[in-house]
Amino acid sequence: MGRFCHGSHIALTFTMNVSTPPFSAYTKDNPLPATLQENRVLNKDGSSKDTRHLVINIAGSGLTYSVGDSLGVYASNRPQIVEEIIALLGATGNEPVMPPRFSAPISLREALTTKLSLASPTKRALETFAAKTTQPKEQATLAELLAPGPGADALRETFLGQREFIDLLEEFPGAKLSPQELVDLMRRLMPRLYSIASSPKLHPREVHLTVAPVRYESNGRRRYGVCSTFLADRATRRKTPIPVFVAESHFGLPTDLSRDIIMVGPGTGIAPFRAFVQERIATGATGRNWLFFGDQHQATDYLYGDEWKRFLAEGKMARVDLAFSRDQPQKIYVQDRIRENAAELWAWLKGGAHFYVCGDAHRMAKDVDAALHQVVGEQGGLDTEQAAAFVKQLKKDQRYQRDVY
């Protein structure tokens, strides 16, 4: 998954037992069992968004992190979905199965809850259902989906993109799969990575996250992001074990504390930059800090707005430029603010500033990259190739870093 800067903001705190082993014992394969301490909604009343701030107490665990790192989280699947799948199989949930890469069997219920992804069925799943069903209507539907020819791949991808395994079991009840046959079609449930939103220098006993619970509808069924809703909705504070580990990142601050930094982080992309600024304050960095932040409405969606206002008032932020897309008839985004401040941004870059982007890779990051190239070209008097070479050199010098997903 790449890392997640997006989504609702949740503050997580994991409380550790004094007998826990040192950090070296905690890895992706042996995560720290943490617990949720705080779960706070960042959006104000009236917002169409749900963004959470989560805080995790790691005191005594030996777990350490740096700003720019991510927290890996192993979630469990929604119990309701697990029980529905078991019922559709005509199983009890106690049947022994062997998930991928396991050396010993576990129960079907445990496999479906914590070891397997219940989403993203593949062509192989359709082939298995086609081979197993005895119902002519189901056979015809599956044959059409599996038929070769122009447009067949697109039809199949559209069909599968709107479905999870529970949909296939519901739509093709004539295919009587055994628990192991279903398990063999599923991928492993992978950890999700969330950009850490705190500095260990300011919060040495905690890890903060900014998470947006993913909820949507497809094929007439309500869907839930596995990890984001596990954290937001199902992890009971101080009780539910949440397996976590630290994933180190290339995304980091300049070692030269006198360097200026420019941060572009709309929505939950704000997470690592909250950590950056906390770290810069704690280390007494003399370089200036400039933030571009955007969301829908300033009144309800200015994430950590009180903190940014305070940092500005205290002189710890040189600039905070905001782009709230729905506060005026014409939508305004962070890339628009970048272009509006082209001369100043170019001056910062020429002076050695580092440029950071966190958030959506598909649209925002591409649009910001295009805006950066435009600013460099126009303000620097460079043609397209020269502007591209300048930006390429920024990347090579680690002065242009992106944490996108």
C-alpha positions in Angstrom: 0.0 0.0 0.0 2.3 2.6 0.2 2.0 4.8 3.1 -1.2 6.6 4.1 -1.1 10.2 4.7 -4.7 10.4 3.9 -8.0 9.9 5.6 -9.3 10.8 8.9 -7.0 11.9 11.6 -6.8 9.6 14.6 -4.5 10.0 17.6 -3.2 6.6 18.7 -1.3 5.9 21.9 0.0 2.4 22.6 0.6 1.6 26.3 3.4 -1.0 26.9 4.0 -3.4 29.7 7.3 -2.9 31.6 8.3 -6.5 30.7 8.1 -5.9 27.0 11.3 -6.6 25.1 13.6 -4.0 23.5 12.8 -2.4 20.1 15.1 -4.8 18.3 12.5 -7.5 18.9 9.8 -5.6 17.1 9.7 -5.9 13.4 7.2 -6.3 10.5 7.2 -10.0 11.3 7.1 -9.5 15.1 5.0 -6.3 15.7 4.5 -4.6 19.0 1.1 -5.2 20.5 -0.1 -1.7 21.2 -3.3 -0.2 22.3 -5.4 2.8 21.3 -5.4 5.6 23.8 -7.0 8.5 22.0 -9.4 8.8 19.0 -10.3 12.4 18.3 -12.2 13.7 15.3 -10.4 16.7 13.7 -13.2 17.9 11.5 -15.7 20.3 13.0 -19.4 19.9 13.0 -20.9 20.3 9.6 -18.0 18.7 7.7 -18.7 16.0 5.1 -15.4 14.5 6.1 -14.2 12.3 9.0 -10.6 12.7 9.9 -9.1 11.3 13.1 -6.1 12.1 15.3 -4.8 8.9 17.0 -2.2 8.8 19.9 0.0 5.7 20.8 1.9 5.4 24.1 5.2 3.5 23.4 6.7 4.2 26.8 9.0 1.4 28.0 8.7 -0.5 24.7 12.0 0.5 23.2 10.2 1.4 20.0 11.8 4.4 18.3 11.1 6.4 15.2 12.2 9.4 13.3 10.1 12.1 11.6 9.2 11.0 8.1 8.9 7.4 9.2 5.6 5.5 8.9 3.8 3.3 11.4 2.8 -0.1 10.1 -0.5 -1.4 11.4 -1.9 -4.9 11.2 -5.7 -4.7 11.2 -8.3 -7.4 11.6 -11.3 -7.7 9.2 -14.8 -6.8 10.2 -16.3 -9.6 12.3 -19.7 -9.2 10.5 -18.2 -9.9 7.1 -16.2 -12.9 8.5 -19.3 -14.5 9.9 -21.3 -13.9 6.7 -18.6 -15.6 4.6 -18.5 -18.6 7.0 -22.3 -18.9 6.7 -22.2 -18.7 2.9 -19.7 -21.5 2.8 -21.9 -23.6 5.0 -19.1 -23.8 7.5 -18.7 -23.5 11.3 -15.6 -21.4 11.3 -13.6 -24.0 13.2 -12.4 -25.9 10.1 -8.6 -26.1 9.9 -7.1 -24.3 6.9 -3.6 -23.4 5.7 -3.3 -19.7 4.6 -0.5 -18.7 2.2 3.0 -19.3 3.6 1.7 -20.9 6.8 3.4 -24.1 8.2 0.6 -25.2 10.4 -3.2 -25.0 10.1 -5.3 -22.4 11.9 -9.1 -22.1 12.1 -11.1 -20.7 9.2 -12.4 -17.9 11.4 -8.9 -16.8 12.5 -7.6 -17.0 8.9 -10.5 -14.8 7.6 -10.2 -12.4 10.6 -6.5 -11.6 10.7 -4.6 -13.4 8.0 -6.4 -13.0 4.7 -7.6 -10.1 2.5 -11.4 -10.4 1.8 -11.2 -8.0 -1.1 -9.8 -8.0 -4.6 -10.8 -11.3 -6.1 -8.9 -12.2 -9.3 -9.6 -13.9 -12.6 -8.5 -17.1 -10.9 -11.4 -16.8 -8.5 -13.8 -16.6 -11.3 -12.3 -19.6 -13.0 -12.6 -21.6 -9.7 -16.3 -20.6 -9.3 -17.0 -21.5 -12.9 -15.5 -24.9 -12.4 -17.4 -25.5 -9.2 -20.9 -24.3 -10.0 -23.6 -26.6 -11.3 -26.1 -23.9 -12.0 -26.6 -23.1 -15.8 -27.3 -19.4 -15.2 -24.2 -19.0 -13.1 -22.1 -20.9 -15.7 -23.3 -18.6 -18.4 -22.5 -15.5 -16.5 -19.0 -16.7 -15.6 -18.4 -18.0 -19.1 -19.1 -14.5 -20.4 -16.7 -12.9 -17.9 -14.0 -15.4 -18.8 -14.5 -15.4 -22.5 -11.6 -14.1 -24.6 -12.0 -11.3 -27.2 -12.1 -7.5 -27.5 -13.2 -5.8 -24.3 -13.2 -9.0 -22.3 -10.4 -7.8 -19.9 -12.1 -4.5 -19.3 -15.5 -6.2 -18.6 -13.9 -8.6 -16.2 -11.9 -5.9 -14.4 -15.0 -3.7 -14.0 -16.9 -6.7 -12.6 -14.1 -7.6 -10.1 -13.4 -4.0 -9.2 -16.9 -3.7 -7.7 -16.8 -6.9 -5.8 -15.2 -8.7 -2.8 -15.2 -12.4 -2.1 -18.4 -12.2 -0.2 -20.1 -10.9 -3.4 -18.9 -13.9 -5.4 -20.2 -16.3 -2.7 -23.6 -14.5 -2.8 -23.9 -14.2 -6.6 -22.8 -17.8 -7.3 -24.2 -19.9 -4.6 -24.1 -22.9 -6.9 -20.3 -23.0 -6.5 -19.8 -25.1 -3.4 -16.3 -24.3 -2.3 -14.6 -25.9 0.7 -13.0 -23.5 3.3 -9.6 -24.4 2.0 -10.6 -23.8 -1.6 -11.7 -20.3 -0.8 -8.6 -19.6 1.3 -6.4 -20.7 -1.6 -7.9 -17.9 -3.7 -7.2 -15.2 -1.2 -4.1 -13.0 -0.7 -2.4 -12.3 2.6 -3.8 -9.4 4.6 -0.9 -6.9 4.5 -0.1 -4.1 7.0 -1.1 -0.6 6.2 1.5 2.2 6.5 0.5 5.6 8.0 2.8 8.6 8.0 3.7 9.5 11.6 2.3 12.9 12.7 4.5 13.6 15.7 8.2 14.2 16.6 9.8 11.8 19.1 11.6 14.9 20.5 8.3 16.4 21.5 6.4 13.1 22.1 9.0 10.5 23.1 6.4 8.2 24.6 3.9 8.5 21.8 3.2 8.0 18.1 0.5 10.2 16.5 -1.3 9.3 13.3 -3.7 11.3 11.0 -6.2 8.8 9.5 -9.3 9.1 7.4 -11.7 6.1 7.8 -12.5 4.8 4.3 -16.2 4.1 3.8 -18.0 3.8 0.4 -20.6 1.8 -1.5 -20.1 -0.6 -4.5 -22.4 -3.2 -6.0 -25.1 -2.3 -3.5 -23.0 -3.1 -0.5 -21.4 -0.8 2.1 -17.6 -1.1 2.1 -15.1 -0.3 4.8 -11.4 0.3 4.6 -9.9 -2.5 6.6 -7.3 -0.7 8.6 -8.8 2.8 8.8 -12.1 1.6 10.1 -10.4 -0.9 12.4 -8.6 2.0 14.1 -11.5 4.5 13.9 -14.5 2.2 14.8 -13.4 -1.1 16.3 -10.2 -0.6 18.3 -11.4 -0.2 21.8 -9.2 2.3 23.7 -6.6 0.6 26.0 -8.0 -2.9 25.3 -7.8 -4.0 21.7 -4.2 -5.2 20.8 -3.0 -3.3 17.7 0.1 -4.9 16.2 2.4 -2.2 15.0 6.0 -1.6 13.7 8.0 1.3 12.5 8.8 1.5 8.8 11.8 3.7 8.1 11.5 6.2 5.2 13.6 8.2 2.8 11.3 11.1 3.6 13.2 13.4 6.0 14.4 16.8 7.0 17.6 18.4 5.9 20.5 17.8 8.2 21.5 21.5 7.8 19.1 23.2 10.3 19.6 26.6 8.5 17.9 25.3 5.4 14.4 26.5 4.6 11.6 23.9 3.9 8.5 24.2 1.8 5.8 21.6 2.6 2.8 20.7 0.5 0.3 18.5 2.3 -3.4 18.8 1.6 -5.9 16.7 3.6 -4.2 13.9 5.6 -1.0 14.7 3.7 -0.5 17.2 6.6 0.6 14.3 8.9 4.4 14.2 8.3 4.6 18.0 8.2 3.1 18.3 11.6 6.0 16.0 12.7 8.5 18.1 10.7 7.6 21.4 12.3 7.5 19.8 15.8 11.0 18.5 15.1 12.3 21.8 13.7 11.1 23.6 16.8 12.6 21.0 19.2 16.0 21.2 17.4 16.1 24.9 17.2 16.3 24.9 13.4 16.9 28.4 12.1 15.6 27.7 8.6 12.2 29.0 7.7 9.1 26.8 7.4 6.4 27.3 4.7 3.3 25.2 4.5 0.7 24.8 1.7 -2.4 23.1 3.1 -5.8 22.5 1.4 -9.1 20.8 2.1 -12.8 21.5 1.5 -13.9 24.2 4.0 -11.8 26.3 6.3 -14.4 26.4 9.0 -14.7 22.6 9.3 -11.6 21.0 7.6 -8.6 23.0 8.7 -6.7 20.1 10.2 -4.6 21.1 13.2 -5.6 24.7 12.4 -5.2 25.9 15.9 -1.6 24.6 15.9 -0.7 26.3 12.6 -2.2 29.6 13.8 -0.2 29.4 17.0 3.0 28.6 15.2 2.5 31.5 12.9 1.8 33.9 15.8 4.9 32.7 17.6 7.1 33.1 14.5 7.8 29.4 14.1 6.1 29.3 10.7 7.2 31.8 8.1 4.1 31.2 5.9 1.0 29.1 5.8 -0.9 29.3 2.5 -4.4 27.8 2.5 -6.5 26.4 -0.4 -10.1 25.5 0.6 -11.7 24.2 -2.5 -15.4 24.7 -1.6 -15.3 28.1 0.0 -15.7 30.0 -3.2 -17.5 29.4 -6.6 -14.3 28.4 -8.3 -12.3 25.6 -6.7 -8.9 26.5 -5.5 -6.2 23.9 -4.8 -2.6 23.9 -3.4 -1.1 23.9 -6.8 -3.0 27.2 -7.5 -1.5 28.7 -4.4 2.0 27.6 -5.5 1.5 29.4 -8.8 0.2 32.5 -7.1 3.4 32.6 -5.0 5.7 31.7 -7.8 8.3 34.5 -7.3 8.6 33.9 -3.5 8.8 30.1 -4.0 11.5 30.5 -6.6 13.5 32.7 -4.3 13.3 30.1 -1.6 14.4 27.3 -4.0 17.3 29.4 -5.3 18.3 30.0 -1.7 18.6 26.3 -1.0 15.1 25.4 0.3 13.9 21.8 0.4 10.5 21.0 -1.2 8.2 18.3 0.1 4.9 16.8 -1.0 2.7 14.3 0.8 -0.7 13.0 -0.3 -2.6 11.7 -3.3 -0.3 10.5 -6.1 -2.9 10.2 -8.8 -4.0 13.9 -9.0 -2.6 16.2 -6.4 1.1 15.2 -6.5 1.0 15.3 -10.4 -0.6 18.7 -10.4 1.9 20.0 -7.8 4.8 18.6 -9.8 3.5 20.4 -12.9 3.1 23.6 -11.0 6.7 23.3 -9.7 8.0 22.8 -13.2 6.0 25.8 -14.4 7.3 28.1 -11.5 10.9 27.0 -12.2 10.6 27.6 -15.9 8.8 31.0 -15.7 10.7 32.4 -12.8 14.0 31.0 -13.8 13.7 32.0 -17.4 14.2 28.3 -18.4 12.8 26.4 -21.3 10.9 23.1 -20.7 14.0 20.9 -20.8 16.0 23.2 -18.6 13.2 23.4 -16.0 12.9 19.6 -16.0 16.7 19.3 -15.5 16.5 21.8 -12.6 13.8 19.8 -10.9 15.6 16.5 -11.6 18.7 18.0 -9.8 16.5 18.9 -6.9 15.5 15.3 -6.6 19.0 14.1 -6.9 20.1 16.4 -4.2 17.3 15.2 -2.0 15.8 18.7 -2.0 12.6 17.5 -3.7 11.0 14.6 -1.8 7.6 13.0 -2.2 5.6 10.7 0.1 2.7 9.9 -2.1 0.2 7.0 -2.4 
